[in-house]
Amino acid sequence: MRISDLLKLALRNLLRRKARTALTVIGMVIGTISIVVMVSIGIGVNRSFDEAIMQNGSMTMIQVQKYGIIYDEDGNFVDEKEQMLDDSVVELLKGIDHVRAVSPVISTYAELYSGKFEKGVNVMAMDSESFEAFGFPPLAYGSYPTKENPSTVVMGTETMKYFYNFSGRNFEEKDVDPLTEEVTMKFRQYQTHPRKKEFEMELKDFAMMEETDNYEYCYNFYMDIDYFREIWQKYANTLTLEERKRAMSVLDSYEEIRINVDNIDNVTEVQEAIKALGYAAYSEMQFMEPIKEASNMIQLGLGVIGSIAMLVSAINIANTMVMSIYERTKEIGIMKVLGCLVRDIKRQFLLEAGLLGLLGGIIGILISYVLSFLINKYGSGIMGSLVGMETTGKLSVIPFWLPFAAAAFGMLIGVLSGYFPARRATRIRAIEAMKTEG
Amino acid sequence: MEKEPEKIIELVNVKKIYRMGNEKIYAVDDVSFDIKKGEFCCLLGTSGSGKSTLLNLMAGIEKATSGQIIIKGKDIPKMNENNLARFRQRYLGFVFQAYNLINSMTALENVEFPLVFKRIAPKKRKKLAKDMLAQVGLGSRLMHKPKEMSGGQQQRVGIARAFVAKPEIVFADEPTGNLDTKTTIEVMELIKRMARENQQTIVMVTHDRSLAAYADKVIHILDGKIQSIEITDRASSEDMQVRLKEVSKKLLLDRGGEQVSTET
């Protein structure tokens, strides 16, 4: 038989029993809705987790800190140890596979002054060549320091905000625009030599970061580590002899070493390698794992609920097809005697079942889109409590492949559940079939 | 001299045995005969004689237990289901006692149906089906469903369906079994006429002795065995007409009172 004839016959047979066809399709619609909506919620939850975590810092970063914390497998604190971090450790870490960049970090505190206004800021000195690898955000103006031109200070967006005037009566505050206002930086951790002028440095060569979700970049100054050594040396020269020694020790032993891994999937592996070298390491990833697992469990649970509804619809289709074959036993017998190929009889029933599945699938998808919209509109409050953090994410996300997958799945379910009834139809013996009423 | 027509159907020692518990039932018991091309052959027997089983064996609807059934040079019991289906599409037509039309389809669609299996284009097959229905005198009832037609009309649709693909052989199983006498004559005339027009071979099963008069060859069957084979000489067409008229008369008398006929 021609495909067009098969299709015509299948449609005609479906229309012959309108109520039954409608009920079967409705069953399929419900099955499709439950699976699409459940999967979309699963995806939505997962995405919100990802977003929430991305805000906390780069996922490909591993930190080895001076005061390393040792965690157990579930991410619980076990112990703390002090580890000596110097250039030899940096070189050691560079040798690990999948490591893209390693940078020592000197972290210190500086005070900023602009007229009567002042504020404190964290200064992070890192290898300027590694900035790109660590995914530093783009700059609003200026450019990142390089080895040739290392003197640029990169400012986080929040660092120029909320300067306070402590001498004023009303505790005035203001935002400073470094492009138009003069800003000077001082270090004040150590005691200045009484006969020497206090160290201060006017910020002339600077760059400003663009706004970013990753708050780590917002509150810090970033400098090239070599340039920092230079100015720190100058600062140290202004200190008392005793204090100078202490200040210089900051340069010898790093506060932290940061490692950038080439791919998010390799983070755990690299972290294990670092541990094997005897250093306690920390990454966001180690906290991600259990969260990810929980999120996957939610997704799995939702998927199972959806699948059960789908299974029921599949049984429904099979039932409809079995009934249909009983009713049409005589017709099948006649078709066989008239020379209809067994293959065509089978195809006809599979096509009918497939059409039921496809039709239910398509209607189900359309309704799912409406439901998904409503869930996102009215259900986002639930999201916060579900994830345990504020997110801007949607509760239900239908990715572009989901409707196609659902429609194909619906058709597949139809065909599969039509298969055994169809095979049964082909086994009907012509003579007996023709003797039945119908 | 006229050339002997070829054998289109040939049965050699055909047996069909059913098992009922421990008992063997010989529905068809060692039957051999042949049918020539263009012949009108009648299998005559009482009910339970095995005549219908024999027809089913020939049509490949049932499988013979042993023996050969050769139609158009092919051994039917040895064919697989697929080849049998194709074989039926090409060479066989069927007329049934219970018409066996598909109730959800119109007369036209019913007649079209065998052509659908043959993958004939919709336009062409519609035209063929229409022509065929016109030939059986139902040109005005194309869109009627079987339930809206009389038994005679339904059987005409059945005949149109059997002949539409121009099969070389048409099997008819008690084609008039459900019809009254007048309609029986009409239907038999129709089958006879159609078959003659296209040189088609007819194999008809019946228990009605009077219908045997339409046949060129009558095979009497009893308890699964051939009792006798009776060959009617091929008379001139004029003779035939006379003979058939007589048959018609006899039919009406035999079944007298069944219907008030306007003729005779």
Interface residues (C-beta under 8 A of the other chain):
Chain A: M1 R2 S4 D5 R12 R16 K330 E331 G333 I334 M335 K336 V337 L338 G339 C340 L341 V342 R343 D344 A430 I431 M434 G438
Chain B: N56 A59 I61 E62 E81 N82 A85 R86 F87 R88 Q89 R90 L92 F94 F96 A98 N100 L101 I102 N103 S104 F113 P114 V116 F117 K118 R119 P122 R161
